[in-house]
Structure formats: structure tokens, C-alpha cells
Amino acid sequence: MVAALVLLIGPVVAQILPPKADFRADFDGYGLTVCRQNGPLCWDYTLVGLLEYEVARRDGKSTRLSPGFLAWAAEATDAEGRGGSN
């Protein structure tokens, strides 16, 4: 089902979204920095970066969030114990 949905909307999304985006100027403007990954997970840093960006857009200032806490919470609530991999 998901594959069929991707096949249906993929071409539409490709027409709407640019092939790449550079948010470095926006990050600098909001006082956000790129974090160095300090662990084996990358999804948590990506998600936290997105959330920090959206909070900064909303509030007009940077707010640091914790990738480590997000990974811990995912691990604590994941029935299979794989750091929120499901």
C-alpha cells in the first residue's frame, strides 16, 4: 500500500519540491548550529535539527533540544528495544 502511494504521489512531489535545499543561512539567522553526532544513531539528530528549526521559525530564536533524550525515549518505549526503529 505504501509503495503504491509513493508511486502515485512521487511524480507530483518531485514537481513541487526543489531537487535540493540549503538551510545554512536560515540556521545562521536563527542562531542554530549543526550538531556533531555523538552516537550510533543519525535519525535522532536529523529529527531534532528539524524540530529546532521549526521552533526557531515559530519563536524567532533558537531553542536547543536533546537528541540523546529523544533516543532514550524511543528506546524506552520501543517494544523491540531498537531505539525507536519501528
Backbone as a chain_set.jsonl record, in Angstrom:
{"seq": "MVAALVLLIGPVVAQILPPKADFRADFDGYGLTVCRQNGPLCWDYTLVGLLEYEVARRDGKSTRLSPGFLAWAAEATDAEGRGGSN", "coords": {"N": [[0.823, -1.19, 0.0], [1.885, 1.294, 0.875], [3.979, 1.522, -0.932], [2.555, 1.745, -3.331], [1.296, 4.191, -2.913], [3.499, 5.891, -2.815], [4.397, 5.604, -5.433], [2.271, 6.806, -6.732], [2.137, 9.49, -5.746], [4.746, 10.359, -5.887], [5.785, 11.474, -8.425], [4.316, 13.89, -8.454], [5.126, 15.196, -6.116], [7.814, 15.5, -6.768], [7.667, 17.457, -8.718], [6.824, 19.648, -7.249], [8.613, 20.104, -5.115], [11.925, 21.449, -4.713], [14.995, 20.13, -6.164], [17.07, 20.187, -4.32], [17.864, 21.736, -1.163], [19.166, 24.471, 0.703], [19.708, 25.253, 3.885], [21.492, 26.645, 5.41], [21.911, 29.464, 5.721], [19.499, 30.195, 6.924], [19.676, 28.702, 9.312], [21.919, 29.96, 10.449], [20.858, 32.544, 10.751], [18.912, 32.152, 12.714], [20.467, 31.471, 14.8], [21.135, 28.834, 15.08], [23.078, 25.85, 15.153], [24.896, 23.297, 13.44], [24.842, 20.108, 14.735], [27.35, 17.918, 15.996], [27.368, 14.521, 15.52], [27.161, 12.334, 18.192], [26.876, 9.635, 18.63], [25.662, 6.309, 17.792], [23.341, 6.639, 16.361], [21.569, 8.261, 13.735], [19.131, 9.237, 12.991], [17.923, 10.553, 15.127], [19.373, 12.946, 15.458], [18.819, 14.183, 13.03], [16.011, 14.509, 13.153], [15.758, 16.101, 15.49], [17.176, 18.362, 14.655], [15.444, 19.292, 12.641], [13.16, 19.838, 14.213], [14.218, 21.825, 15.95], [14.708, 23.836, 14.079], [12.087, 24.398, 13.145], [10.887, 25.286, 15.548], [12.451, 27.547, 16.005], [11.724, 29.086, 13.776], [9.074, 29.566, 14.42], [9.289, 30.881, 16.954], [11.24, 32.777, 16.589], [13.793, 32.611, 17.601], [16.566, 30.585, 18.697], [16.213, 27.342, 20.136], [17.6, 24.865, 22.016], [17.317, 21.419, 21.661], [17.291, 17.973, 22.764], [18.971, 15.399, 21.253], [19.872, 13.072, 22.461], [18.037, 12.615, 24.557], [15.75, 12.166, 23.047], [16.479, 9.783, 21.716], [16.777, 8.108, 23.951], [14.115, 8.118, 24.94], [12.79, 6.935, 22.78], [13.967, 4.423, 22.793], [13.103, 3.544, 25.293], [10.41, 3.223, 24.905], [10.119, 1.441, 22.88], [9.077, -1.63, 21.915], [10.66, -3.647, 20.873], [13.152, -2.839, 21.534], [15.026, -1.379, 19.936], [15.858, 1.275, 19.755], [13.742, 2.96, 18.833], [13.304, 2.138, 16.244], [11.125, 1.188, 14.904]], "CA": [[0.0, 0.0, 0.0], [2.755, 2.467, 0.933], [4.7, 1.595, -2.206], [1.626, 2.252, -4.335], [1.107, 5.606, -2.627], [4.724, 6.57, -3.233], [4.389, 5.631, -6.898], [1.247, 7.747, -7.182], [2.406, 10.893, -5.414], [6.148, 10.681, -6.128], [5.98, 12.446, -9.511], [3.722, 15.176, -8.08], [6.035, 15.802, -5.14], [9.038, 15.872, -7.48], [7.399, 18.702, -9.437], [6.589, 20.722, -6.293], [9.799, 20.339, -4.295], [13.177, 21.605, -5.455], [15.845, 18.937, -6.037], [17.845, 20.295, -3.084], [17.635, 22.971, -0.414], [20.274, 24.844, 1.566], [19.158, 26.0, 5.008], [22.576, 27.173, 6.247], [21.67, 30.879, 6.045], [18.397, 30.218, 7.895], [20.218, 28.218, 10.583], [22.748, 31.046, 10.991], [19.978, 33.643, 11.141], [18.207, 31.802, 13.95], [21.445, 31.114, 15.826], [21.225, 27.378, 15.182], [24.309, 25.263, 14.639], [24.813, 21.88, 13.096], [25.413, 19.303, 15.824], [28.172, 16.759, 15.659], [26.733, 13.304, 16.011], [27.984, 11.692, 19.222], [26.413, 8.29, 18.913], [25.462, 5.45, 16.627], [22.08, 6.923, 15.688], [21.547, 9.514, 12.977], [17.753, 9.714, 12.842], [17.566, 11.464, 16.202], [19.972, 14.243, 15.173], [18.071, 14.748, 11.914], [14.698, 14.934, 13.635], [15.928, 17.211, 16.419], [17.529, 19.531, 13.843], [14.21, 19.766, 12.027], [12.321, 20.43, 15.264], [14.841, 23.08, 16.378], [14.476, 24.8, 13.006], [10.675, 24.802, 13.153], [10.654, 26.077, 16.766], [13.09, 28.837, 15.772], [10.864, 29.834, 12.841], [7.881, 29.979, 15.166], [9.603, 31.762, 18.078], [12.205, 33.789, 16.197], [15.056, 32.404, 18.313], [16.92, 29.169, 18.772], [15.985, 26.562, 21.348], [18.297, 23.595, 21.875], [16.629, 20.207, 22.084], [18.25, 16.917, 23.051], [18.896, 14.142, 20.509], [20.074, 11.974, 23.4], [16.779, 12.337, 25.242], [14.851, 11.562, 22.065], [16.902, 8.384, 21.528], [16.439, 7.385, 25.18], [12.661, 7.947, 24.999], [12.425, 5.952, 21.757], [14.409, 3.109, 23.291], [12.276, 3.186, 26.457], [9.044, 2.904, 24.501], [10.175, 0.509, 21.764], [8.884, -2.995, 22.408], [11.757, -4.493, 20.398], [14.397, -2.326, 22.088], [15.991, -0.994, 18.91], [15.996, 2.719, 19.662], [12.708, 3.626, 18.041], [13.483, 1.778, 14.85], [9.875, 0.751, 14.27]], "C": [[0.868, 1.255, 0.0], [3.501, 2.63, -0.386], [3.81, 2.156, -3.308], [1.402, 3.75, -4.148], [2.323, 6.412, -3.077], [4.774, 6.668, -4.749], [3.388, 6.644, -7.434], [1.633, 9.198, -6.924], [3.85, 11.313, -5.682], [6.363, 11.692, -7.24], [5.412, 13.835, -9.182], [4.638, 15.907, -7.112], [7.308, 16.271, -5.828], [8.863, 17.173, -8.255], [7.275, 19.888, -8.485], [7.867, 21.093, -5.545], [11.032, 20.556, -5.159], [14.049, 20.371, -5.262], [16.746, 18.98, -4.806], [17.548, 21.646, -2.439], [18.822, 23.218, 0.505], [19.737, 25.76, 2.661], [20.235, 26.641, 5.881], [22.358, 28.629, 6.633], [20.542, 31.014, 7.068], [18.885, 29.772, 9.266], [21.051, 29.31, 11.241], [21.878, 32.188, 11.511], [19.24, 33.395, 12.445], [19.171, 31.443, 15.08], [21.553, 29.62, 16.059], [22.561, 26.922, 14.618], [24.056, 23.805, 14.289], [25.515, 21.107, 14.197], [26.306, 18.208, 15.268], [27.532, 15.537, 16.306], [27.666, 12.603, 16.988], [27.548, 10.272, 19.533], [26.156, 7.51, 17.645], [24.184, 5.773, 15.839], [22.178, 8.219, 14.9], [20.137, 10.078, 12.874], [17.403, 10.729, 13.908], [18.144, 12.857, 15.972], [19.224, 14.942, 14.035], [16.73, 15.29, 12.382], [14.797, 16.118, 14.579], [16.328, 18.48, 15.666], [16.311, 20.136, 13.174], [13.309, 20.449, 13.057], [12.896, 21.753, 15.755], [14.609, 24.182, 15.348], [13.038, 25.312, 13.029], [10.323, 25.634, 14.389], [11.261, 27.468, 16.596], [12.282, 29.697, 14.802], [9.65, 30.384, 13.564], [8.2, 31.068, 16.194], [10.566, 32.891, 17.723], [13.531, 33.699, 16.922], [15.319, 30.914, 18.431], [16.59, 28.593, 20.143], [16.666, 25.225, 21.131], [17.455, 22.461, 22.442], [17.666, 19.088, 22.183], [18.046, 15.678, 22.196], [19.045, 12.939, 21.432], [18.8, 11.604, 24.138], [15.782, 11.682, 24.292], [15.198, 10.094, 21.844], [16.561, 7.549, 22.753], [14.937, 7.111, 25.234], [12.192, 6.915, 23.97], [12.785, 4.549, 22.213], [13.495, 2.627, 24.418], [10.877, 2.763, 26.046], [8.976, 1.91, 23.353], [10.107, -0.924, 22.285], [10.026, -3.93, 21.994], [13.114, -3.993, 20.852], [15.438, -1.945, 21.068], [15.984, 0.515, 18.695], [14.978, 3.405, 18.773], [12.761, 3.293, 16.57], [12.195, 1.388, 14.146], [9.015, 1.906, 13.878]], "O": [[0.626, 2.178, -0.778], [3.638, 3.741, -0.897], [4.263, 2.955, -4.127], [1.328, 4.493, -5.127], [2.182, 7.491, -3.654], [5.152, 7.707, -5.291], [3.624, 7.27, -8.468], [1.469, 10.045, -7.802], [4.147, 12.508, -5.703], [7.059, 12.685, -7.028], [5.979, 14.846, -9.596], [4.896, 17.1, -7.273], [7.828, 17.338, -5.499], [9.828, 17.916, -8.429], [7.585, 21.017, -8.866], [8.161, 22.275, -5.365], [11.179, 19.931, -6.21], [13.862, 19.635, -4.292], [17.147, 17.933, -4.298], [17.051, 22.569, -3.085], [19.415, 22.273, 1.026], [19.359, 26.902, 2.398], [19.937, 27.13, 6.971], [22.603, 28.993, 7.783], [20.617, 31.845, 7.972], [18.549, 30.391, 10.275], [20.918, 29.563, 12.438], [22.134, 32.733, 12.584], [18.973, 34.332, 13.197], [18.738, 31.145, 16.193], [22.01, 29.185, 17.115], [23.104, 27.546, 13.707], [23.121, 23.177, 14.785], [26.652, 21.416, 14.552], [26.043, 17.648, 14.204], [27.203, 15.54, 17.493], [28.817, 12.312, 16.661], [27.837, 9.766, 20.617], [26.406, 8.001, 16.544], [23.978, 5.226, 14.756], [22.806, 9.175, 15.355], [19.97, 11.284, 12.688], [16.664, 11.675, 13.638], [17.479, 13.852, 16.26], [19.022, 16.155, 14.076], [16.359, 16.413, 12.04], [13.999, 17.05, 14.481], [15.862, 19.567, 16.008], [16.159, 21.358, 13.141], [12.76, 21.519, 12.794], [12.148, 22.71, 15.956], [14.343, 25.328, 15.709], [12.802, 26.517, 12.944], [9.545, 26.583, 14.293], [10.654, 28.461, 16.997], [12.172, 30.908, 14.992], [9.248, 31.527, 13.347], [7.476, 32.058, 16.298], [10.693, 33.856, 18.477], [14.325, 34.637, 16.86], [14.414, 30.092, 18.284], [16.679, 29.274, 21.164], [16.355, 24.52, 20.172], [16.95, 22.542, 23.562], [18.798, 19.25, 21.727], [17.058, 14.966, 22.377], [18.417, 11.904, 21.212], [18.508, 10.423, 24.328], [15.059, 10.762, 24.675], [14.304, 9.25, 21.789], [16.108, 6.412, 22.624], [14.525, 5.992, 25.542], [11.301, 6.114, 24.254], [12.011, 3.607, 22.043], [13.155, 1.446, 24.487], [10.223, 2.015, 26.772], [7.884, 1.569, 22.898], [10.993, -1.366, 23.016], [10.32, -4.898, 22.696], [14.128, -4.64, 20.592], [16.628, -2.162, 21.298], [16.094, 0.977, 17.559], [15.317, 4.332, 18.038], [12.312, 4.079, 15.735], [12.171, 1.268, 12.921], [7.929, 1.71, 13.332]]}, "num_chains": 1, "name": "protein.A"}
